[in-house]
Amino acid sequence: MNFLSIFVLIPVLMLLGLWLVKGQKGIRSVMVVGSSCLLVLSVVLTILFLQERAAGNTAEMLFTASLDWITPLHIKYAVGVDGISVAMLLLSSIIVFTGTFVSWNMNKEYFLWFTLLSAGVFGFFITIDMFAMFMFYEVALIPMYLLIGVWGTGPKEYAAMKLTLMLMGGSAFLMCGIFGIFYGAGAQTMNILDIAHQANGAHAIALAQQHIWFPLTFAGFGVLGALFPFHTWSPDGHASAPTAVSMLHAGVLMKLGGYGCFRIAMFLMPQAAQDLGWIFLILTGISVVYGAFSACVQTDLKYINAYSSVSHCGLVLFGILMINQVAATGAVLQMLSHGLTTALFFALIGMIYGRTHTRDIREMTGLMRIMPFLSVCYVIAGLANLGLPGFSGFVAEMTIFVGSFAQADTFHRVLTIAACTSIVITAVYILRLVGKILYGVCTDEHHLKLSDATWEERLAVICLVAAIAGLGVAPFWISSMIDGGVAPIVNHITAYAADLSLNPFM
């Protein structure tokens, strides 16, 4: 068995273990052991990957393997990782590990669906076959309906249905795009690297076809990445989802959108990415500013963080569409930073809601005196979210903006300046929120009797805070690893730039 396949095997074994065990103690044991194994495995993979690169291995993908699956359609179970994939696997394992402790009191059925969702996420990041990637993508999406519809809060049935219908609509576009790429490239392989390497040969995808399949594929993945105007499922879904599901959804699942846009849509259709990318660049610019402004007017803690996620995920797509190595590296760093920060936010919101039974900021004040640990960690999450130096958000956002402003034309620079305003807007709603709910004098007798975080909650929060601070203080090793994965994709896109006459702004 290939080393990478263990990332899918462990969740499968966890599902089997959950099915067999009885009692809360057994359920917790399976989840802790399984999530810990995934975290250790991702750390080991990161070390091995860095050692291979240090030893001079310059292959695009490492630890590759391929197994025939559906021969008539040339579909294979093909796996491999680069610096981007390794970073995403590391992020996913951290969120699954901390989400386990945040969900400490949930039942078996909940953890079964949570683990299935995790299996889809890990499978997506290790595969390099388009069909297998799409299959894992769907495996990751399907459990969301039940996790929100059964274990969620508020208008959970509406939120679950809206999320599922919109993401399935995106999947329909995505399937059309994937099969269009397959037949446009000669119908010989679904392997991403093989199709990309054919760009010099007879089976290159014709430019006319690229102009059809690129918008479909980018929009299909972009729906999951909260691309404007397809973002409306995100706030409702996040607001109704259980805490750990919100963590995994915003922290990891939304990153599948940006990863797919970069890995498939742009990498395999480089000429269309150059020609038509400006359209999506405008939409992502709107997402960045609109999401930040929308967060300013919300009164529900989860809705504030959900619209903040729309803004910050918009920065991911904004960075990759610049087709610039620095900006694209910043976009992947933003995936990591936002994944950790938003997971911390949703974890803390869930813990506060579990005690106060409200998420309305107008009904909360003076929590710093009542639950100091959770309040201090909330301040840290807020500072990281607004890009304070020393935290992961500053590293990611500054890398995106520096790379984006390096584009010499007026169009890109104006959009970059507009996107930069989101930093100020983010500071407005974060500082307003912190001042409103944490400081002041609490007069609610029920709130005065509340307790601070339990040991399992502290463990989850401390792990996330440590990761956010670690990425902010020492980002160079992981940014170098990511840069090695970004460079071949960006170079491939720019090498096959077509006539940009379709772009009226260039």
C-alpha positions as CSV (number, residue, x, y, z in Angstrom):
1,M,0.0,0.0,0.0
2,N,1.2,3.5,-0.9
3,F,2.2,5.6,2.1
4,L,-0.3,8.4,1.2
5,S,-3.3,6.0,1.1
6,I,-3.0,5.6,4.9
7,F,-4.6,9.0,5.1
8,V,-7.8,7.4,3.7
9,L,-7.3,4.1,5.5
10,I,-7.2,5.6,9.0
11,P,-10.7,7.3,8.7
12,V,-12.1,4.0,7.2
13,L,-10.7,2.1,10.2
14,M,-12.2,4.8,12.5
15,L,-15.6,4.3,10.9
16,L,-15.3,0.5,11.5
17,G,-14.2,1.2,15.1
18,L,-17.0,3.6,15.8
19,W,-19.5,1.0,14.4
20,L,-18.3,-1.7,16.7
21,V,-17.7,0.2,20.0
22,K,-20.4,1.0,22.6
23,G,-20.6,3.7,25.1
24,Q,-19.2,7.2,25.2
25,K,-15.8,6.1,26.4
26,G,-15.3,3.8,23.5
27,I,-16.4,6.4,21.0
28,R,-14.0,9.0,22.4
29,S,-11.1,6.5,22.4
30,V,-11.6,5.7,18.7
31,M,-11.8,9.4,17.8
32,V,-8.8,10.4,19.9
33,V,-6.6,7.5,18.7
34,G,-7.6,8.0,15.0
35,S,-7.3,11.8,14.9
36,S,-3.9,11.5,16.8
37,C,-2.7,9.0,14.2
38,L,-3.7,11.4,11.4
39,L,-1.9,14.3,13.0
40,V,1.3,12.2,13.6
41,L,1.1,10.9,10.0
42,S,0.8,14.4,8.6
43,V,3.9,15.6,10.6
44,V,5.9,12.5,9.4
45,L,4.8,13.2,5.8
46,T,5.9,16.8,6.1
47,I,9.4,15.8,7.5
48,L,9.8,13.1,4.8
49,F,8.8,15.6,2.1
50,L,11.2,18.2,3.2
51,Q,14.0,15.6,3.4
52,E,13.3,14.5,-0.2
53,R,13.5,18.1,-1.4
54,A,16.6,18.7,0.6
55,A,18.2,15.6,-1.0
56,G,17.6,17.1,-4.5
57,N,14.4,15.4,-5.5
58,T,12.8,17.9,-7.9
59,A,9.8,15.9,-9.1
60,E,6.5,17.8,-9.3
61,M,4.9,15.2,-7.1
62,L,6.5,12.9,-4.5
63,F,5.3,9.6,-3.1
64,T,3.3,8.9,-6.3
65,A,1.5,5.7,-7.1
66,S,-1.1,4.6,-9.6
67,L,-3.6,1.8,-9.7
68,D,-6.1,1.0,-12.6
69,W,-9.7,1.6,-11.5
70,I,-12.1,2.1,-14.4
71,T,-10.0,1.1,-17.4
72,P,-12.4,2.0,-20.3
73,L,-12.4,5.6,-19.1
74,H,-8.7,5.6,-18.2
75,I,-9.6,6.4,-14.6
76,K,-7.0,5.4,-12.0
77,Y,-6.5,5.7,-8.3
78,A,-3.4,8.0,-8.6
79,V,-1.9,9.7,-5.6
80,G,1.0,12.1,-5.1
81,V,1.8,15.3,-3.1
82,D,3.6,18.5,-3.6
83,G,4.2,21.3,-1.1
84,I,0.7,22.6,-1.4
85,S,-0.9,19.2,-0.8
86,V,1.4,18.5,2.3
87,A,0.4,21.9,3.8
88,M,-3.3,21.1,3.3
89,L,-3.0,17.6,4.8
90,L,-1.2,19.1,7.8
91,L,-4.1,21.7,8.2
92,S,-6.7,19.0,7.9
93,S,-5.2,16.8,10.5
94,I,-5.0,19.7,13.0
95,I,-8.6,20.6,12.5
96,V,-9.8,17.0,12.8
97,F,-7.8,16.5,15.9
98,T,-9.0,19.7,17.6
99,G,-12.6,19.1,16.4
100,T,-12.6,15.8,18.1
101,F,-12.1,17.4,21.5
102,V,-14.5,20.2,20.8
103,S,-17.2,17.5,20.0
104,W,-16.4,15.6,23.2
105,N,-20.0,14.9,24.2
106,M,-21.5,14.1,20.8
107,N,-22.9,10.7,20.0
108,K,-21.7,7.8,17.7
109,E,-23.8,8.7,14.7
110,Y,-22.4,12.3,14.6
111,F,-18.8,11.0,14.7
112,L,-19.5,8.5,12.0
113,W,-20.6,11.3,9.6
114,F,-17.8,13.6,10.8
115,T,-15.2,10.9,10.1
116,L,-16.7,10.2,6.6
117,L,-16.4,13.9,5.8
118,S,-12.7,13.7,7.0
119,A,-12.0,10.8,4.7
120,G,-13.3,12.7,1.7
121,V,-11.1,15.7,2.6
122,F,-7.9,13.7,3.0
123,G,-8.6,11.7,-0.2
124,F,-9.1,14.9,-2.1
125,F,-5.7,16.3,-1.2
126,I,-3.7,13.2,-2.0
127,T,-5.2,12.3,-5.4
128,I,-3.9,13.5,-8.8
129,D,-6.6,11.9,-10.9
130,M,-9.5,14.2,-11.7
131,F,-12.2,11.6,-11.3
132,A,-10.9,10.3,-8.0
133,M,-10.6,13.8,-6.8
134,F,-14.2,14.6,-7.8
135,M,-15.3,11.4,-6.0
136,F,-13.6,12.4,-2.8
137,Y,-15.0,15.9,-3.2
138,E,-18.5,14.5,-3.2
139,V,-17.8,12.2,-0.2
140,A,-16.7,15.3,1.7
141,L,-19.9,17.2,0.8
142,I,-22.6,14.6,1.3
143,P,-22.3,14.3,5.1
144,M,-22.7,18.0,5.6
145,Y,-26.5,17.7,4.9
146,L,-27.0,15.3,7.8
147,L,-24.5,16.9,10.2
148,I,-26.2,20.3,9.9
149,G,-29.8,19.0,9.4
150,V,-29.7,16.6,12.4
151,W,-27.2,18.1,14.8
152,G,-27.4,21.8,13.9
153,T,-29.2,24.7,15.5
154,G,-31.6,27.4,14.4
155,P,-33.2,26.9,11.0
156,K,-31.0,23.9,10.4
157,E,-33.2,22.1,7.8
158,Y,-33.3,25.2,5.6
159,A,-29.5,25.8,6.0
160,A,-28.7,22.1,5.2
161,M,-30.9,22.1,2.1
162,K,-29.6,25.4,0.8
163,L,-26.0,24.4,1.3
164,T,-26.6,21.0,-0.3
165,L,-28.5,22.3,-3.3
166,M,-26.0,25.1,-4.1
167,L,-22.9,22.8,-3.7
168,M,-24.5,20.1,-5.8
169,G,-25.2,22.7,-8.4
170,G,-21.5,23.6,-8.3
171,S,-20.7,19.9,-8.6
172,A,-22.8,19.7,-11.8
173,F,-20.7,22.5,-13.4
174,L,-17.6,20.7,-12.1
175,M,-18.5,17.4,-13.6
176,C,-19.2,19.0,-17.0
177,G,-15.8,20.7,-16.8
178,I,-13.9,17.6,-15.8
179,F,-15.3,15.5,-18.6
180,G,-14.8,18.4,-21.0
181,I,-11.1,18.5,-20.0
182,F,-10.8,14.7,-20.4
183,Y,-12.2,14.6,-23.9
184,G,-10.6,17.9,-24.9
185,A,-7.2,16.5,-24.0
186,G,-7.7,13.4,-26.1
187,A,-9.6,11.1,-23.7
188,Q,-6.5,9.2,-22.8
189,T,-6.0,10.0,-19.1
190,M,-7.6,11.6,-16.1
191,N,-4.2,12.2,-14.5
192,I,-3.7,15.9,-13.9
193,L,0.1,15.8,-14.5
194,D,-0.3,13.8,-17.7
195,I,-2.8,16.2,-19.1
196,A,-0.7,19.2,-18.2
197,H,2.4,17.6,-19.8
198,Q,0.4,17.0,-23.0
199,A,0.1,20.8,-23.5
200,N,3.1,20.7,-25.9
201,G,1.7,17.8,-27.8
202,A,-1.1,16.8,-30.1
203,H,-3.6,16.4,-27.3
204,A,-3.5,19.9,-25.9
205,I,-6.9,21.3,-25.1
206,A,-8.0,23.7,-27.9
207,L,-8.3,27.3,-26.9
208,A,-12.0,27.4,-27.9
209,Q,-12.7,24.4,-25.6
210,Q,-10.7,26.0,-22.7
211,H,-12.9,29.0,-22.9
212,I,-15.9,26.7,-22.3
213,W,-14.5,24.4,-19.6
214,F,-12.5,26.9,-17.6
215,P,-15.5,29.0,-16.4
216,L,-17.5,25.8,-15.6
217,T,-14.6,24.3,-13.6
218,F,-13.6,27.5,-11.9
219,A,-17.2,28.3,-11.0
220,G,-17.8,24.7,-9.8
221,F,-15.0,24.8,-7.4
222,G,-15.6,28.5,-6.7
223,V,-19.0,27.8,-5.2
224,L,-17.3,25.9,-2.4
225,G,-14.8,28.7,-2.1
226,A,-17.6,31.2,-1.4
227,L,-17.1,33.0,-4.8
228,F,-19.5,36.0,-5.2
229,P,-22.4,35.7,-6.0
230,F,-22.5,32.0,-5.1
231,H,-21.5,32.6,-1.5
232,T,-25.0,32.8,0.1
233,W,-25.0,29.2,1.3
234,S,-22.0,29.8,3.5
235,P,-23.3,32.1,6.3
236,D,-26.5,30.1,6.7
237,G,-24.6,26.8,6.7
238,H,-22.0,28.0,9.2
239,A,-24.6,29.6,11.5
240,S,-26.6,26.3,11.8
241,A,-23.8,23.8,11.8
242,P,-22.5,22.1,15.0
243,T,-19.2,23.6,16.3
244,A,-16.8,21.0,15.0
245,V,-18.6,20.8,11.7
246,S,-18.2,24.6,11.3
247,M,-14.5,24.2,12.2
248,L,-14.0,21.5,9.5
249,H,-16.2,23.2,7.0
250,A,-14.7,26.7,7.1
251,G,-11.2,25.5,8.2
252,V,-10.8,22.8,5.5
253,L,-13.7,22.1,3.3
254,M,-13.9,25.6,1.8
255,K,-10.2,25.2,0.9
256,L,-11.1,22.4,-1.5
257,G,-12.5,25.2,-3.7
258,G,-9.4,27.2,-3.9
259,Y,-7.2,24.1,-4.2
260,G,-9.3,22.8,-7.1
261,C,-9.4,26.1,-8.9
262,F,-5.6,26.3,-8.8
263,R,-4.8,22.6,-9.4
264,I,-7.4,21.8,-12.1
265,A,-9.0,24.9,-13.7
266,M,-5.9,27.1,-14.0
267,F,-3.2,24.5,-14.3
268,L,-4.9,22.4,-17.0
269,M,-6.4,25.4,-19.0
270,P,-3.6,28.0,-18.7
271,Q,-4.6,30.0,-21.8
272,A,-8.2,30.4,-20.7
273,A,-6.9,31.3,-17.2
274,Q,-5.0,34.2,-18.8
275,D,-7.8,35.2,-21.0
276,L,-10.8,35.0,-18.7
277,G,-9.3,35.2,-15.2
278,W,-10.0,38.9,-15.0
279,I,-13.7,38.2,-14.8
280,F,-13.3,36.0,-11.7
281,L,-10.7,38.4,-10.3
282,I,-13.4,41.1,-10.2
283,L,-15.8,38.7,-8.5
284,T,-13.2,37.7,-5.9
285,G,-12.4,41.4,-5.3
286,I,-16.1,41.9,-4.5
287,S,-16.1,38.9,-2.2
288,V,-13.2,40.3,-0.2
289,V,-14.8,43.7,0.4
290,Y,-18.4,42.7,0.5
291,G,-17.8,39.9,3.0
292,A,-15.9,42.3,5.3
293,F,-18.7,45.0,5.1
294,S,-21.4,42.3,5.7
295,A,-19.6,41.1,8.9
296,C,-19.8,44.7,10.3
297,V,-23.6,44.7,10.4
298,Q,-24.2,41.2,11.9
299,T,-25.2,40.7,15.5
300,D,-24.8,36.9,15.5
301,L,-21.4,35.6,16.4
302,K,-21.5,32.8,13.8
303,Y,-22.7,35.1,11.1
304,I,-19.9,37.5,11.8
305,N,-17.3,34.8,11.4
306,A,-19.1,33.3,8.4
307,Y,-19.1,36.6,6.5
308,S,-15.5,37.1,7.6
309,S,-14.8,33.7,6.0
310,V,-16.3,34.9,2.7
311,S,-13.9,37.8,2.7
312,H,-10.8,35.8,3.6
313,C,-11.6,32.9,1.3
314,G,-12.1,35.5,-1.4
315,L,-8.4,36.5,-0.8
316,V,-7.4,32.9,-1.6
317,L,-9.0,33.0,-5.1
318,F,-7.8,36.6,-5.5
319,G,-4.2,35.6,-4.9
320,I,-4.2,32.6,-7.3
321,L,-5.9,34.6,-10.1
322,M,-3.0,37.1,-10.1
323,I,-1.0,34.3,-11.8
324,N,2.0,35.5,-9.8
325,Q,4.3,33.2,-7.8
326,V,4.4,35.4,-4.7
327,A,0.6,36.1,-4.7
328,A,-0.2,32.4,-5.2
329,T,2.2,31.4,-2.4
330,G,0.4,33.9,-0.2
331,A,-3.0,32.4,-1.3
332,V,-1.9,29.0,0.0
333,L,-0.6,30.5,3.2
334,Q,-4.0,32.2,3.5
335,M,-5.7,28.8,3.2
336,L,-3.6,27.7,6.2
337,S,-4.0,30.9,8.2
338,H,-7.7,31.2,7.6
339,G,-8.3,27.5,8.3
340,L,-6.6,27.7,11.7
341,T,-8.1,31.1,12.6
342,T,-11.7,30.4,11.6
343,A,-11.5,27.0,13.3
344,L,-10.4,28.7,16.5
345,F,-13.2,31.3,16.1
346,F,-15.9,28.7,15.6
347,A,-14.6,26.6,18.5
348,L,-14.7,29.5,20.9
349,I,-18.1,30.6,19.6
350,G,-19.4,27.1,20.2
351,M,-18.0,27.1,23.7
352,I,-19.5,30.5,24.6
353,Y,-22.8,29.6,23.1
354,G,-22.9,26.3,25.0
355,R,-22.7,28.4,28.2
356,T,-24.7,31.5,27.5
357,H,-27.2,29.9,25.1
358,T,-27.1,32.9,22.9
359,R,-24.9,34.1,20.0
360,D,-26.5,37.6,19.9
361,I,-23.7,40.1,20.8
362,R,-26.3,42.5,22.1
363,E,-27.1,40.0,25.0
364,M,-23.5,39.5,26.1
365,T,-21.0,41.7,27.9
366,G,-18.3,41.5,30.5
367,L,-17.3,37.9,29.6
368,M,-13.6,38.5,30.3
369,R,-14.2,38.4,34.1
370,I,-16.4,35.3,33.9
371,M,-14.5,33.1,31.5
372,P,-11.0,34.6,31.2
373,F,-9.3,31.7,29.3
374,L,-11.9,31.7,26.5
375,S,-12.0,35.5,26.4
376,V,-8.2,35.9,26.0
377,C,-8.1,33.2,23.3
378,Y,-11.0,35.1,21.5
379,V,-8.9,38.2,21.5
380,I,-6.0,36.3,20.1
381,A,-8.2,34.9,17.3
382,G,-9.5,38.4,16.5
383,L,-6.0,39.8,16.3
384,A,-4.9,37.0,14.0
385,N,-7.9,37.5,11.9
386,L,-7.3,41.2,11.3
387,G,-3.6,40.5,10.4
388,L,-1.6,41.6,13.4
389,P,2.1,41.0,12.9
390,G,3.3,37.9,14.7
391,F,0.3,35.9,13.7
392,S,-0.5,33.8,10.6
393,G,-2.9,36.3,9.1
394,F,-0.3,39.0,8.7
395,V,2.1,36.7,6.8
396,A,-0.5,35.4,4.4
397,E,-2.3,38.7,3.6
398,M,0.9,40.7,3.2
399,T,2.3,38.0,0.8
400,I,-0.8,38.2,-1.3
401,F,-0.9,42.0,-1.4
402,V,2.8,42.3,-2.2
403,G,2.6,39.8,-5.0
404,S,-0.6,41.3,-6.4
405,F,0.7,44.8,-6.4
406,A,3.8,43.6,-8.3
407,Q,1.5,43.3,-11.4
408,A,2.4,46.5,-13.2
409,D,-0.9,47.3,-14.9
410,T,-3.5,49.6,-13.5
411,F,-6.3,47.1,-13.4
412,H,-4.6,44.7,-11.1
413,R,-3.2,47.5,-8.8
414,V,-6.6,49.1,-8.4
415,L,-8.1,45.8,-7.4
416,T,-5.3,45.2,-5.0
417,I,-5.8,48.5,-3.3
418,A,-9.5,47.9,-3.1
419,A,-8.8,44.5,-1.5
420,C,-6.4,46.0,1.0
421,T,-9.3,48.1,2.4
422,S,-10.7,44.8,3.9
423,I,-7.9,45.0,6.5
424,V,-9.3,48.2,7.9
425,I,-12.9,46.9,7.7
426,T,-11.9,43.7,9.5
427,A,-10.3,45.7,12.3
428,V,-13.5,47.6,12.7
429,Y,-15.8,44.6,13.3
430,I,-13.2,42.6,15.3
431,L,-12.4,45.4,17.7
432,R,-16.1,46.3,18.0
433,L,-17.0,42.7,18.7
434,V,-14.2,42.2,21.3
435,G,-15.1,45.4,23.1
436,K,-18.8,44.6,23.1
437,I,-18.9,41.0,24.5
438,L,-15.7,40.8,26.5
439,Y,-15.4,44.1,28.3
440,G,-17.8,46.1,30.4
441,V,-19.9,45.0,33.4
442,C,-22.0,41.9,33.2
443,T,-25.4,42.3,34.8
444,D,-27.0,39.0,33.7
445,E,-27.3,36.8,36.8
446,H,-27.2,33.6,34.7
447,H,-24.0,34.7,32.9
448,L,-22.3,35.5,36.2
449,K,-22.6,31.8,37.2
450,L,-20.9,30.5,34.1
451,S,-17.7,28.4,34.1
452,D,-14.6,28.7,32.0
453,A,-13.2,26.1,29.6
454,T,-12.9,22.4,30.4
455,W,-9.7,20.5,29.9
456,E,-10.6,19.1,26.5
457,E,-11.7,22.5,25.3
458,R,-8.5,24.0,26.6
459,L,-6.5,21.4,24.7
460,A,-8.2,22.1,21.4
461,V,-7.9,25.9,21.8
462,I,-4.2,25.8,22.8
463,C,-3.3,23.6,19.8
464,L,-5.0,26.0,17.4
465,V,-3.4,29.1,19.1
466,A,0.0,27.5,19.0
467,A,-0.3,26.7,15.3
468,I,-1.5,30.3,14.5
469,A,1.4,31.8,16.4
470,G,3.9,29.3,15.1
471,L,3.0,30.1,11.5
472,G,3.2,33.8,12.2
473,V,6.5,33.7,13.9
474,A,8.3,31.1,11.8
475,P,6.7,31.0,8.4
476,F,9.7,30.6,6.1
477,W,10.0,26.8,6.2
478,I,6.4,26.3,5.2
479,S,6.3,29.2,2.7
480,S,9.4,27.7,1.0
481,M,7.7,24.3,0.9
482,I,4.6,25.8,-0.6
483,D,6.5,27.9,-3.0
484,G,8.1,24.8,-4.5
485,G,4.6,23.5,-5.2
486,V,3.3,26.8,-6.6
487,A,6.2,27.5,-8.9
488,P,5.6,24.7,-11.5
489,I,1.9,25.6,-11.7
490,V,2.4,29.3,-12.2
491,N,5.3,28.8,-14.6
492,H,3.1,26.4,-16.6
493,I,0.3,28.9,-16.8
494,T,2.5,31.8,-17.8
495,A,4.4,29.7,-20.4
496,Y,1.2,29.1,-22.4
497,A,-0.3,32.6,-22.2
498,A,-2.5,33.2,-25.2
499,D,-3.4,36.4,-26.9
500,L,-4.9,38.6,-24.1
501,S,-7.1,40.5,-26.5
502,L,-10.2,39.2,-24.8
503,N,-9.2,41.2,-21.7
504,P,-10.5,44.7,-22.2
505,F,-8.5,46.0,-19.2
506,M,-5.1,44.8,-20.4
